[in-house]
Amino acid sequence: ELYLSTTVVHHGIQAQAEIIRKIAQAGSCVIVGRAADYVLRDRENVVSIFLHAPAGYRVQKIMAMYGDNAAQAAEHMKRSDAARGAYYKRISGNAWEDARNYTLCLDASQGVEATAEAILAYLQLHKS
């Protein structure tokens, strides 16, 4: 929270939001994180997606990806979630994990392929 409140970081966040808007203005794009759903909240044709998964699944994925043991993976997950939550709260004033902030929320523990297929199916049904 203290880090996010510094003037330099605030200017960086504002610049990042402007870049996100310019990217979206240029055409179709995928922006991961950076509270882009909030930054683009007033635009049409924005689909904001929140991927979640049970803690046990996430810990296993972190262990496989980084070679952590279970305790290390759980700690990394906890720190990462706290940082994401603080960042999102600072930008939007909302809770990062609140499903009401997103167009679509999916449980990613169904696997990468199934999650991607679900996203594509949603986009196909809702294209304008």
A tleap script that builds the chain and sets N, CA, C and O, in Angstrom:
source leaprc.protein.ff14SB
mol = sequence {
  NGLU LEU TYR LEU SER THR THR VAL VAL HIE
  HIE GLY ILE GLN ALA GLN ALA GLU ILE ILE
  ARG LYS ILE ALA GLN ALA GLY SER CYS VAL
  ILE VAL GLY ARG ALA ALA ASP TYR VAL LEU
  ARG ASP ARG GLU ASN VAL VAL SER ILE PHE
  LEU HIE ALA PRO ALA GLY TYR ARG VAL GLN
  LYS ILE MET ALA MET TYR GLY ASP ASN ALA
  ALA GLN ALA ALA GLU HIE MET LYS ARG SER
  ASP ALA ALA ARG GLY ALA TYR TYR LYS ARG
  ILE SER GLY ASN ALA TRP GLU ASP ALA ARG
  ASN TYR THR LEU CYS LEU ASP ALA SER GLN
  GLY VAL GLU ALA THR ALA GLU ALA ILE LEU
  ALA TYR LEU GLN LEU HIE LYS CSER
}
set mol.1.N position { 0.829 -1.194 0.000 }
set mol.1.CA position { 0.000 0.000 0.000 }
set mol.1.C position { 0.871 1.254 0.000 }
set mol.1.O position { 0.613 2.190 -0.757 }
set mol.2.N position { 1.898 1.276 0.843 }
set mol.2.CA position { 2.773 2.444 0.912 }
set mol.2.C position { 3.472 2.673 -0.418 }
set mol.2.O position { 3.539 3.802 -0.904 }
set mol.3.N position { 3.992 1.605 -1.005 }
set mol.3.CA position { 4.663 1.696 -2.299 }
set mol.3.C position { 3.722 2.261 -3.360 }
set mol.3.O position { 4.107 3.134 -4.139 }
set mol.4.N position { 2.496 1.765 -3.387 }
set mol.4.CA position { 1.539 2.204 -4.402 }
set mol.4.C position { 1.098 3.651 -4.225 }
set mol.4.O position { 0.541 4.248 -5.146 }
set mol.5.N position { 1.344 4.215 -3.048 }
set mol.5.CA position { 0.905 5.586 -2.787 }
set mol.5.C position { 1.967 6.623 -3.150 }
set mol.5.O position { 1.703 7.820 -3.035 }
set mol.6.N position { 3.151 6.206 -3.582 }
set mol.6.CA position { 4.195 7.174 -3.912 }
set mol.6.C position { 3.858 7.915 -5.201 }
set mol.6.O position { 3.164 7.389 -6.072 }
set mol.7.N position { 4.353 9.126 -5.307 }
set mol.7.CA position { 4.075 9.972 -6.460 }
set mol.7.C position { 4.595 9.348 -7.755 }
set mol.7.O position { 3.906 9.361 -8.776 }
set mol.8.N position { 5.797 8.808 -7.711 }
set mol.8.CA position { 6.382 8.210 -8.905 }
set mol.8.C position { 5.527 7.047 -9.400 }
set mol.8.O position { 5.268 6.931 -10.597 }
set mol.9.N position { 5.092 6.193 -8.490 }
set mol.9.CA position { 4.257 5.054 -8.868 }
set mol.9.C position { 2.915 5.550 -9.401 }
set mol.9.O position { 2.389 5.002 -10.370 }
set mol.10.N position { 2.369 6.572 -8.779 }
set mol.10.CA position { 1.088 7.132 -9.243 }
set mol.10.C position { 1.210 7.628 -10.686 }
set mol.10.O position { 0.317 7.386 -11.498 }
set mol.11.N position { 2.295 8.311 -11.008 }
set mol.11.CA position { 2.503 8.779 -12.379 }
set mol.11.C position { 2.671 7.592 -13.333 }
set mol.11.O position { 2.177 7.624 -14.461 }
set mol.12.N position { 3.359 6.562 -12.884 }
set mol.12.CA position { 3.518 5.358 -13.694 }
set mol.12.C position { 2.188 4.688 -13.973 }
set mol.12.O position { 1.941 4.224 -15.087 }
set mol.13.N position { 1.329 4.636 -12.962 }
set mol.13.CA position { 0.004 4.036 -13.116 }
set mol.13.C position { -0.836 4.841 -14.107 }
set mol.13.O position { -1.543 4.268 -14.936 }
set mol.14.N position { -0.756 6.160 -14.018 }
set mol.14.CA position { -1.496 7.009 -14.960 }
set mol.14.C position { -0.994 6.815 -16.393 }
set mol.14.O position { -1.788 6.739 -17.331 }
set mol.15.N position { 0.321 6.735 -16.552 }
set mol.15.CA position { 0.892 6.527 -17.889 }
set mol.15.C position { 0.484 5.165 -18.436 }
set mol.15.O position { 0.161 5.032 -19.617 }
set mol.16.N position { 0.502 4.172 -17.584 }
set mol.16.CA position { 0.102 2.827 -17.992 }
set mol.16.C position { -1.360 2.804 -18.440 }
set mol.16.O position { -1.686 2.169 -19.443 }
set mol.17.N position { -2.237 3.486 -17.711 }
set mol.17.CA position { -3.651 3.546 -18.080 }
set mol.17.C position { -3.820 4.197 -19.447 }
set mol.17.O position { -4.636 3.751 -20.254 }
set mol.18.N position { -3.061 5.235 -19.704 }
set mol.18.CA position { -3.140 5.901 -21.001 }
set mol.18.C position { -2.670 4.975 -22.124 }
set mol.18.O position { -3.261 4.963 -23.203 }
set mol.19.N position { -1.635 4.218 -21.884 }
set mol.19.CA position { -1.141 3.261 -22.876 }
set mol.19.C position { -2.192 2.179 -23.132 }
set mol.19.O position { -2.417 1.793 -24.279 }
set mol.20.N position { -2.832 1.693 -22.075 }
set mol.20.CA position { -3.894 0.686 -22.222 }
set mol.20.C position { -5.012 1.239 -23.095 }
set mol.20.O position { -5.501 0.547 -23.989 }
set mol.21.N position { -5.416 2.473 -22.845 }
set mol.21.CA position { -6.474 3.091 -23.659 }
set mol.21.C position { -6.055 3.209 -25.126 }
set mol.21.O position { -6.863 2.964 -26.023 }
set mol.22.N position { -4.807 3.580 -25.371 }
set mol.22.CA position { -4.324 3.720 -26.746 }
set mol.22.C position { -4.287 2.367 -27.450 }
set mol.22.O position { -4.657 2.264 -28.620 }
set mol.23.N position { -3.850 1.346 -26.752 }
set mol.23.CA position { -3.826 0.001 -27.337 }
set mol.23.C position { -5.232 -0.435 -27.704 }
set mol.23.O position { -5.460 -0.952 -28.798 }
set mol.24.N position { -6.180 -0.229 -26.795 }
set mol.24.CA position { -7.576 -0.618 -27.049 }
set mol.24.C position { -8.172 0.195 -28.196 }
set mol.24.O position { -8.959 -0.329 -28.984 }
set mol.25.N position { -7.806 1.450 -28.292 }
set mol.25.CA position { -8.306 2.307 -29.366 }
set mol.25.C position { -7.814 1.825 -30.724 }
set mol.25.O position { -8.500 1.996 -31.731 }
set mol.26.N position { -6.629 1.224 -30.756 }
set mol.26.CA position { -6.023 0.786 -32.016 }
set mol.26.C position { -6.710 -0.439 -32.605 }
set mol.26.O position { -6.588 -0.692 -33.804 }
set mol.27.N position { -7.428 -1.203 -31.790 }
set mol.27.CA position { -8.121 -2.377 -32.314 }
set mol.27.C position { -8.192 -3.496 -31.297 }
set mol.27.O position { -7.891 -3.298 -30.120 }
set mol.28.N position { -8.589 -4.666 -31.753 }
set mol.28.CA position { -8.732 -5.818 -30.871 }
set mol.28.C position { -7.408 -6.130 -30.187 }
set mol.28.O position { -6.343 -6.055 -30.801 }
set mol.29.N position { -7.488 -6.475 -28.924 }
set mol.29.CA position { -6.276 -6.767 -28.169 }
set mol.29.C position { -6.624 -7.603 -26.932 }
set mol.29.O position { -7.785 -7.718 -26.540 }
set mol.30.N position { -5.601 -8.166 -26.349 }
set mol.30.CA position { -5.721 -8.870 -25.085 }
set mol.30.C position { -4.749 -8.203 -24.129 }
set mol.30.O position { -3.556 -8.102 -24.417 }
set mol.31.N position { -5.250 -7.752 -23.005 }
set mol.31.CA position { -4.418 -7.112 -21.993 }
set mol.31.C position { -4.583 -7.929 -20.719 }
set mol.31.O position { -5.695 -8.092 -20.216 }
set mol.32.N position { -3.485 -8.436 -20.208 }
set mol.32.CA position { -3.513 -9.269 -19.011 }
set mol.32.C position { -3.148 -8.413 -17.812 }
set mol.32.O position { -2.065 -7.831 -17.757 }
set mol.33.N position { -4.059 -8.344 -16.856 }
set mol.33.CA position { -3.775 -7.636 -15.615 }
set mol.33.C position { -3.805 -6.133 -15.771 }
set mol.33.O position { -4.500 -5.590 -16.630 }
set mol.34.N position { -3.038 -5.472 -14.926 }
set mol.34.CA position { -2.891 -4.025 -14.919 }
set mol.34.C position { -4.203 -3.286 -14.705 }
set mol.34.O position { -4.310 -2.109 -15.052 }
set mol.35.N position { -5.206 -3.956 -14.139 }
set mol.35.CA position { -6.530 -3.378 -13.899 }
set mol.35.C position { -7.133 -2.843 -15.190 }
set mol.35.O position { -7.891 -1.874 -15.174 }
set mol.36.N position { -6.793 -3.478 -16.307 }
set mol.36.CA position { -7.272 -3.020 -17.614 }
set mol.36.C position { -8.792 -3.058 -17.691 }
set mol.36.O position { -9.394 -2.225 -18.369 }
set mol.37.N position { -9.423 -4.008 -17.010 }
set mol.37.CA position { -10.883 -4.047 -17.012 }
set mol.37.C position { -11.459 -2.747 -16.461 }
set mol.37.O position { -12.459 -2.240 -16.968 }
set mol.38.N position { -10.838 -2.223 -15.443 }
set mol.38.CA position { -11.307 -0.979 -14.838 }
set mol.38.C position { -10.962 0.215 -15.732 }
set mol.38.O position { -11.790 1.097 -15.953 }
set mol.39.N position { -9.746 0.228 -16.234 }
set mol.39.CA position { -9.302 1.328 -17.100 }
set mol.39.C position { -10.212 1.445 -18.317 }
set mol.39.O position { -10.493 2.553 -18.774 }
set mol.40.N position { -10.676 0.312 -18.848 }
set mol.40.CA position { -11.505 0.301 -20.057 }
set mol.40.C position { -13.000 0.158 -19.761 }
set mol.40.O position { -13.781 -0.160 -20.659 }
set mol.41.N position { -13.391 0.383 -18.542 }
set mol.41.CA position { -14.774 0.123 -18.102 }
set mol.41.C position { -15.835 0.886 -18.883 }
set mol.41.O position { -16.971 0.419 -18.970 }
set mol.42.N position { -15.510 2.035 -19.450 }
set mol.42.CA position { -16.505 2.836 -20.163 }
set mol.42.C position { -16.553 2.549 -21.661 }
set mol.42.O position { -17.334 3.165 -22.386 }
set mol.43.N position { -15.735 1.632 -22.120 }
set mol.43.CA position { -15.694 1.292 -23.540 }
set mol.43.C position { -16.650 0.151 -23.844 }
set mol.43.O position { -16.882 -0.722 -23.008 }
set mol.44.N position { -17.200 0.170 -25.051 }
set mol.44.CA position { -18.016 -0.949 -25.515 }
set mol.44.C position { -17.097 -2.056 -26.004 }
set mol.44.O position { -15.910 -1.834 -26.245 }
set mol.45.N position { -17.651 -3.238 -26.145 }
set mol.45.CA position { -16.917 -4.384 -26.685 }
set mol.45.C position { -15.686 -4.770 -25.872 }
set mol.45.O position { -14.689 -5.228 -26.430 }
set mol.46.N position { -15.753 -4.590 -24.574 }
set mol.46.CA position { -14.685 -5.039 -23.683 }
set mol.46.C position { -15.205 -6.243 -22.912 }
set mol.46.O position { -16.263 -6.180 -22.286 }
set mol.47.N position { -14.471 -7.319 -22.959 }
set mol.47.CA position { -14.793 -8.513 -22.180 }
set mol.47.C position { -13.692 -8.656 -21.143 }
set mol.47.O position { -12.525 -8.856 -21.479 }
set mol.48.N position { -14.075 -8.554 -19.893 }
set mol.48.CA position { -13.092 -8.712 -18.825 }
set mol.48.C position { -13.271 -10.098 -18.215 }
set mol.48.O position { -14.379 -10.504 -17.864 }
set mol.49.N position { -12.163 -10.808 -18.100 }
set mol.49.CA position { -12.195 -12.202 -17.664 }
set mol.49.C position { -11.346 -12.364 -16.416 }
set mol.49.O position { -10.214 -11.884 -16.354 }
set mol.50.N position { -11.899 -13.042 -15.428 }
set mol.50.CA position { -11.164 -13.355 -14.205 }
set mol.50.C position { -11.020 -14.865 -14.115 }
set mol.50.O position { -12.009 -15.597 -14.084 }
set mol.51.N position { -9.779 -15.318 -14.072 }
set mol.51.CA position { -9.508 -16.743 -13.918 }
set mol.51.C position { -9.148 -17.012 -12.463 }
set mol.51.O position { -8.302 -16.330 -11.885 }
set mol.52.N position { -9.791 -18.001 -11.884 }
set mol.52.CA position { -9.510 -18.380 -10.503 }
set mol.52.C position { -9.352 -19.889 -10.463 }
set mol.52.O position { -9.678 -20.582 -11.427 }
set mol.53.N position { -8.856 -20.387 -9.360 }
set mol.53.CA position { -8.712 -21.836 -9.179 }
set mol.53.C position { -8.530 -22.096 -7.684 }
set mol.53.O position { -8.085 -21.218 -6.945 }
set mol.54.N position { -8.873 -23.292 -7.250 }
set mol.54.CA position { -8.670 -23.634 -5.835 }
set mol.54.C position { -7.194 -23.504 -5.452 }
set mol.54.O position { -6.307 -23.729 -6.274 }
set mol.55.N position { -6.951 -23.143 -4.212 }
set mol.55.CA position { -5.586 -22.922 -3.729 }
set mol.55.C position { -4.691 -24.137 -3.967 }
set mol.55.O position { -3.543 -23.984 -4.385 }
set mol.56.N position { -5.191 -25.317 -3.711 }
set mol.56.CA position { -4.385 -26.520 -3.892 }
set mol.56.C position { -3.905 -26.681 -5.323 }
set mol.56.O position { -2.753 -27.044 -5.561 }
set mol.57.N position { -4.770 -26.417 -6.254 }
set mol.57.CA position { -4.409 -26.493 -7.676 }
set mol.57.C position { -3.341 -25.456 -7.995 }
set mol.57.O position { -2.352 -25.753 -8.666 }
set mol.58.N position { -3.550 -24.242 -7.508 }
set mol.58.CA position { -2.597 -23.169 -7.774 }
set mol.58.C position { -1.226 -23.471 -7.180 }
set mol.58.O position { -0.200 -23.215 -7.811 }
set mol.59.N position { -1.210 -24.016 -5.970 }
set mol.59.CA position { 0.056 -24.376 -5.336 }
set mol.59.C position { 0.779 -25.422 -6.176 }
set mol.59.O position { 1.989 -25.325 -6.384 }
set mol.60.N position { 0.053 -26.409 -6.653 }
set mol.60.CA position { 0.667 -27.445 -7.495 }
set mol.60.C position { 1.247 -26.844 -8.775 }
set mol.60.O position { 2.342 -27.224 -9.192 }
set mol.61.N position { 0.537 -25.926 -9.394 }
set mol.61.CA position { 1.031 -25.279 -10.616 }
set mol.61.C position { 2.294 -24.463 -10.331 }
set mol.61.O position { 3.235 -24.486 -11.124 }
set mol.62.N position { 2.320 -23.753 -9.219 }
set mol.62.CA position { 3.497 -22.961 -8.844 }
set mol.62.C position { 4.680 -23.883 -8.582 }
set mol.62.O position { 5.798 -23.593 -9.009 }
set mol.63.N position { 4.445 -24.980 -7.890 }
set mol.63.CA position { 5.507 -25.951 -7.621 }
set mol.63.C position { 6.093 -26.476 -8.930 }
set mol.63.O position { 7.312 -26.563 -9.073 }
set mol.64.N position { 5.243 -26.820 -9.872 }
set mol.64.CA position { 5.702 -27.361 -11.150 }
set mol.64.C position { 6.441 -26.308 -11.968 }
set mol.64.O position { 7.429 -26.616 -12.634 }
set mol.65.N position { 5.966 -25.074 -11.918 }
set mol.65.CA position { 6.543 -24.020 -12.738 }
set mol.65.C position { 7.886 -23.528 -12.193 }
set mol.65.O position { 8.823 -23.296 -12.957 }
set mol.66.N position { 7.973 -23.370 -10.867 }
set mol.66.CA position { 9.156 -22.741 -10.279 }
set mol.66.C position { 10.026 -23.684 -9.450 }
set mol.66.O position { 11.097 -23.295 -8.985 }
set mol.67.N position { 9.570 -24.911 -9.267 }
set mol.67.CA position { 10.352 -25.851 -8.469 }
set mol.67.C position { 10.277 -25.605 -6.980 }
set mol.67.O position { 11.109 -26.112 -6.228 }
set mol.68.N position { 9.302 -24.840 -6.540 }
set mol.68.CA position { 9.113 -24.574 -5.114 }
set mol.68.C position { 8.596 -25.816 -4.408 }
set mol.68.O position { 8.004 -26.695 -5.035 }
set mol.69.N position { 8.821 -25.885 -3.104 }
set mol.69.CA position { 8.116 -26.893 -2.314 }
set mol.69.C position { 6.741 -26.311 -1.989 }
set mol.69.O position { 6.462 -25.158 -2.319 }
set mol.70.N position { 5.895 -27.089 -1.354 }
set mol.70.CA position { 4.506 -26.660 -1.102 }
set mol.70.C position { 4.449 -25.393 -0.250 }
set mol.70.O position { 3.649 -24.499 -0.526 }
set mol.71.N position { 5.285 -25.310 0.777 }
set mol.71.CA position { 5.264 -24.134 1.654 }
set mol.71.C position { 5.710 -22.879 0.899 }
set mol.71.O position { 5.111 -21.814 1.047 }
set mol.72.N position { 6.754 -23.011 0.100 }
set mol.72.CA position { 7.232 -21.872 -0.688 }
set mol.72.C position { 6.173 -21.436 -1.695 }
set mol.72.O position { 5.916 -20.243 -1.861 }
set mol.73.N position { 5.573 -22.396 -2.355 }
set mol.73.CA position { 4.549 -22.086 -3.360 }
set mol.73.C position { 3.365 -21.374 -2.720 }
set mol.73.O position { 2.847 -20.402 -3.270 }
set mol.74.N position { 2.941 -21.852 -1.569 }
set mol.74.CA position { 1.812 -21.222 -0.874 }
set mol.74.C position { 2.163 -19.791 -0.471 }
set mol.74.O position { 1.325 -18.895 -0.562 }
set mol.75.N position { 3.390 -19.581 -0.029 }
set mol.75.CA position { 3.820 -18.231 0.354 }
set mol.75.C position { 3.895 -17.323 -0.863 }
set mol.75.O position { 3.466 -16.171 -0.799 }
set mol.76.N position { 4.436 -17.823 -1.973 }
set mol.76.CA position { 4.487 -17.021 -3.201 }
set mol.76.C position { 3.082 -16.655 -3.672 }
set mol.76.O position { 2.836 -15.523 -4.088 }
set mol.77.N position { 2.169 -17.611 -3.606 }
set mol.77.CA position { 0.789 -17.359 -4.008 }
set mol.77.C position { 0.165 -16.288 -3.114 }
set mol.77.O position { -0.517 -15.385 -3.598 }
set mol.78.N position { 0.400 -16.394 -1.828 }
set mol.78.CA position { -0.157 -15.431 -0.874 }
set mol.78.C position { 0.372 -14.014 -1.153 }
set mol.78.O position { -0.397 -13.054 -1.177 }
set mol.79.N position { 1.679 -13.895 -1.361 }
set mol.79.CA position { 2.280 -12.584 -1.647 }
set mol.79.C position { 1.782 -12.025 -2.971 }
set mol.79.O position { 1.460 -10.841 -3.070 }
set mol.80.N position { 1.719 -12.876 -3.985 }
set mol.80.CA position { 1.264 -12.438 -5.299 }
set mol.80.C position { -0.188 -11.974 -5.257 }
set mol.80.O position { -0.533 -10.940 -5.828 }
set mol.81.N position { -1.022 -12.731 -4.589 }
set mol.81.CA position { -2.430 -12.345 -4.466 }
set mol.81.C position { -2.576 -11.029 -3.711 }
set mol.81.O position { -3.392 -10.185 -4.082 }
set mol.82.N position { -1.789 -10.851 -2.654 }
set mol.82.CA position { -1.845 -9.607 -1.885 }
set mol.82.C position { -1.423 -8.418 -2.751 }
set mol.82.O position { -2.044 -7.356 -2.706 }
set mol.83.N position { -0.365 -8.607 -3.537 }
set mol.83.CA position { 0.110 -7.528 -4.413 }
set mol.83.C position { -0.928 -7.210 -5.487 }
set mol.83.O position { -1.208 -6.043 -5.761 }
set mol.84.N position { -1.495 -8.247 -6.091 }
set mol.84.CA position { -2.531 -8.011 -7.110 }
set mol.84.C position { -3.736 -7.302 -6.511 }
set mol.84.O position { -4.278 -6.364 -7.097 }
set mol.85.N position { -4.143 -7.759 -5.348 }
set mol.85.CA position { -5.287 -7.146 -4.683 }
set mol.85.C position { -5.048 -5.690 -4.343 }
set mol.85.O position { -5.922 -4.849 -4.552 }
set mol.86.N position { -3.856 -5.382 -3.815 }
set mol.86.CA position { -3.537 -4.003 -3.452 }
set mol.86.C position { -3.481 -3.115 -4.690 }
set mol.86.O position { -3.972 -1.986 -4.673 }
set mol.87.N position { -2.889 -3.623 -5.750 }
set mol.87.CA position { -2.787 -2.850 -6.988 }
set mol.87.C position { -4.181 -2.553 -7.547 }
set mol.87.O position { -4.496 -1.411 -7.881 }
set mol.88.N position { -4.999 -3.582 -7.642 }
set mol.88.CA position { -6.340 -3.406 -8.195 }
set mol.88.C position { -7.164 -2.447 -7.334 }
set mol.88.O position { -7.893 -1.605 -7.859 }
set mol.89.N position { -7.046 -2.578 -6.027 }
set mol.89.CA position { -7.780 -1.707 -5.098 }
set mol.89.C position { -7.326 -0.255 -5.287 }
set mol.89.O position { -8.145 0.664 -5.267 }
set mol.90.N position { -6.029 -0.059 -5.469 }
set mol.90.CA position { -5.489 1.294 -5.648 }
set mol.90.C position { -6.012 1.920 -6.935 }
set mol.90.O position { -6.345 3.105 -6.959 }
set mol.91.N position { -6.084 1.140 -7.992 }
set mol.91.CA position { -6.537 1.656 -9.286 }
set mol.91.C position { -8.045 1.881 -9.296 }
set mol.91.O position { -8.518 2.940 -9.710 }
set mol.92.N position { -8.797 0.884 -8.837 }
set mol.92.CA position { -10.244 0.873 -9.041 }
set mol.92.C position { -11.074 1.181 -7.800 }
set mol.92.O position { -12.227 1.600 -7.907 }
set mol.93.N position { -10.492 0.977 -6.634 }
set mol.93.CA position { -11.270 1.105 -5.402 }
set mol.93.C position { -12.087 -0.142 -5.113 }
set mol.93.O position { -12.839 -0.181 -4.139 }
set mol.94.N position { -11.944 -1.166 -5.955 }
set mol.94.CA position { -12.717 -2.405 -5.828 }
set mol.94.C position { -11.822 -3.577 -5.424 }
set mol.94.O position { -10.596 -3.503 -5.505 }
set mol.95.N position { -12.459 -4.646 -4.991 }
set mol.95.CA position { -11.737 -5.864 -4.644 }
set mol.95.C position { -11.401 -6.631 -5.914 }
set mol.95.O position { -12.279 -6.894 -6.736 }
set mol.96.N position { -10.132 -6.988 -6.077 }
set mol.96.CA position { -9.634 -7.670 -7.272 }
set mol.96.C position { -10.387 -8.970 -7.541 }
set mol.96.O position { -10.700 -9.260 -8.696 }
set mol.97.N position { -10.682 -9.746 -6.531 }
set mol.97.CA position { -11.277 -11.067 -6.715 }
set mol.97.C position { -12.807 -11.049 -6.743 }
set mol.97.O position { -13.426 -12.113 -6.771 }
set mol.98.N position { -13.420 -9.888 -6.735 }
set mol.98.CA position { -14.882 -9.774 -6.737 }
set mol.98.C position { -15.422 -10.028 -8.146 }
set mol.98.O position { -15.160 -9.255 -9.068 }
set mol.99.N position { -16.167 -11.104 -8.301 }
set mol.99.CA position { -16.684 -11.518 -9.612 }
set mol.99.C position { -17.536 -10.434 -10.273 }
set mol.99.O position { -17.651 -10.416 -11.498 }
set mol.100.N position { -18.126 -9.544 -9.503 }
set mol.100.CA position { -18.970 -8.490 -10.083 }
set mol.100.C position { -18.184 -7.512 -10.942 }
set mol.100.O position { -18.777 -6.747 -11.703 }
set mol.101.N position { -16.853 -7.525 -10.832 }
set mol.101.CA position { -16.021 -6.616 -11.615 }
set mol.101.C position { -15.738 -7.125 -13.023 }
set mol.101.O position { -15.144 -6.411 -13.831 }
set mol.102.N position { -16.154 -8.339 -13.320 }
set mol.102.CA position { -15.749 -8.985 -14.566 }
set mol.102.C position { -16.956 -9.448 -15.371 }
set mol.102.O position { -18.028 -9.704 -14.822 }
set mol.103.N position { -16.762 -9.548 -16.675 }
set mol.103.CA position { -17.790 -10.053 -17.572 }
set mol.103.C position { -17.927 -11.561 -17.437 }
set mol.103.O position { -19.030 -12.106 -17.464 }
set mol.104.N position { -16.785 -12.225 -17.292 }
set mol.104.CA position { -16.747 -13.687 -17.267 }
set mol.104.C position { -15.737 -14.145 -16.225 }
set mol.104.O position { -14.608 -13.657 -16.194 }
set mol.105.N position { -16.137 -15.077 -15.377 }
set mol.105.CA position { -15.237 -15.677 -14.388 }
set mol.105.C position { -15.214 -17.181 -14.627 }
set mol.105.O position { -16.255 -17.822 -14.766 }
set mol.106.N position { -14.001 -17.728 -14.670 }
set mol.106.CA position { -13.847 -19.157 -14.949 }
set mol.106.C position { -12.891 -19.808 -13.960 }
set mol.106.O position { -11.933 -19.188 -13.498 }
set mol.107.N position { -13.167 -21.061 -13.645 }
set mol.107.CA position { -12.274 -21.864 -12.823 }
set mol.107.C position { -11.231 -22.477 -13.755 }
set mol.107.O position { -11.541 -23.367 -14.546 }
set mol.108.N position { -9.997 -21.997 -13.654 }
set mol.108.CA position { -8.931 -22.442 -14.540 }
set mol.108.C position { -8.419 -23.832 -14.203 }
set mol.108.O position { -7.602 -24.383 -14.942 }
set mol.109.N position { -8.879 -24.404 -13.107 }
set mol.109.CA position { -8.408 -25.743 -12.752 }
set mol.109.C position { -8.987 -26.805 -13.691 }
set mol.109.O position { -8.628 -27.979 -13.599 }
set mol.110.N position { -9.867 -26.401 -14.576 }
set mol.110.CA position { -10.371 -27.334 -15.593 }
set mol.110.C position { -9.310 -27.614 -16.648 }
set mol.110.O position { -9.486 -28.499 -17.486 }
set mol.111.N position { -8.205 -26.864 -16.615 }
set mol.111.CA position { -7.105 -27.059 -17.548 }
set mol.111.C position { -7.024 -25.944 -18.565 }
set mol.111.O position { -8.002 -25.242 -18.823 }
set mol.112.N position { -5.852 -25.790 -19.136 }
set mol.112.CA position { -5.597 -24.702 -20.076 }
set mol.112.C position { -6.500 -24.802 -21.301 }
set mol.112.O position { -7.134 -23.822 -21.691 }
set mol.113.N position { -6.558 -25.977 -21.901 }
set mol.113.CA position { -7.355 -26.144 -23.123 }
set mol.113.C position { -8.837 -25.889 -22.870 }
set mol.113.O position { -9.486 -25.178 -23.638 }
set mol.114.N position { -9.369 -26.461 -21.806 }
set mol.114.CA position { -10.791 -26.288 -21.503 }
set mol.114.C position { -11.109 -24.835 -21.160 }
set mol.114.O position { -12.166 -24.322 -21.528 }
set mol.115.N position { -10.202 -24.181 -20.462 }
set mol.115.CA position { -10.404 -22.772 -20.123 }
set mol.115.C position { -10.395 -21.918 -21.391 }
set mol.115.O position { -11.253 -21.053 -21.568 }
set mol.116.N position { -9.434 -22.162 -22.260 }
set mol.116.CA position { -9.362 -21.421 -23.531 }
set mol.116.C position { -10.615 -21.665 -24.369 }
set mol.116.O position { -11.159 -20.731 -24.959 }
set mol.117.N position { -11.072 -22.909 -24.422 }
set mol.117.CA position { -12.282 -23.228 -25.183 }
set mol.117.C position { -13.502 -22.515 -24.607 }
set mol.117.O position { -14.350 -22.033 -25.358 }
set mol.118.N position { -13.593 -22.444 -23.302 }
set mol.118.CA position { -14.718 -21.752 -22.658 }
set mol.118.C position { -14.700 -20.261 -22.990 }
set mol.118.O position { -15.745 -19.668 -23.258 }
set mol.119.N position { -13.518 -19.662 -22.971 }
set mol.119.CA position { -13.399 -18.245 -23.320 }
set mol.119.C position { -13.803 -18.021 -24.780 }
set mol.119.O position { -14.565 -17.103 -25.081 }
set mol.120.N position { -13.300 -18.843 -25.666 }
set mol.120.CA position { -13.638 -18.706 -27.087 }
set mol.120.C position { -15.132 -18.909 -27.335 }
set mol.120.O position { -15.736 -18.196 -28.136 }
set mol.121.N position { -15.720 -19.878 -26.649 }
set mol.121.CA position { -17.164 -20.115 -26.793 }
set mol.121.C position { -17.953 -18.887 -26.328 }
set mol.121.O position { -18.911 -18.477 -26.983 }
set mol.122.N position { -17.552 -18.309 -25.205 }
set mol.122.CA position { -18.220 -17.105 -24.713 }
set mol.122.C position { -18.102 -15.970 -25.734 }
set mol.122.O position { -19.089 -15.306 -26.051 }
set mol.123.N position { -16.903 -15.757 -26.237 }
set mol.123.CA position { -16.687 -14.680 -27.209 }
set mol.123.C position { -17.490 -14.905 -28.479 }
set mol.123.O position { -18.020 -13.956 -29.056 }
set mol.124.N position { -17.582 -16.132 -28.909 }
set mol.124.CA position { -18.356 -16.462 -30.118 }
set mol.124.C position { -19.841 -16.148 -29.908 }
set mol.124.O position { -20.501 -15.628 -30.808 }
set mol.125.N position { -20.355 -16.460 -28.734 }
set mol.125.CA position { -21.774 -16.199 -28.439 }
set mol.125.C position { -22.075 -14.710 -28.291 }
set mol.125.O position { -23.194 -14.271 -28.557 }
set mol.126.N position { -21.094 -13.947 -27.875 }
set mol.126.CA position { -21.330 -12.531 -27.548 }
set mol.126.C position { -20.633 -11.551 -28.487 }
set mol.126.O position { -20.462 -10.381 -28.144 }
set mol.127.N position { -20.237 -12.007 -29.648 }
set mol.127.CA position { -19.571 -11.054 -30.551 }
set mol.127.C position { -20.599 -10.095 -31.136 }
set mol.127.O position { -21.765 -10.429 -31.344 }
set mol.128.N position { -20.112 -8.905 -31.385 }
set mol.128.CA position { -21.030 -7.880 -31.894 }
set mol.128.C position { -20.616 -7.393 -33.245 }
set mol.128.O position { -21.279 -6.530 -33.820 }
savepdb mol mol.pdb
quit
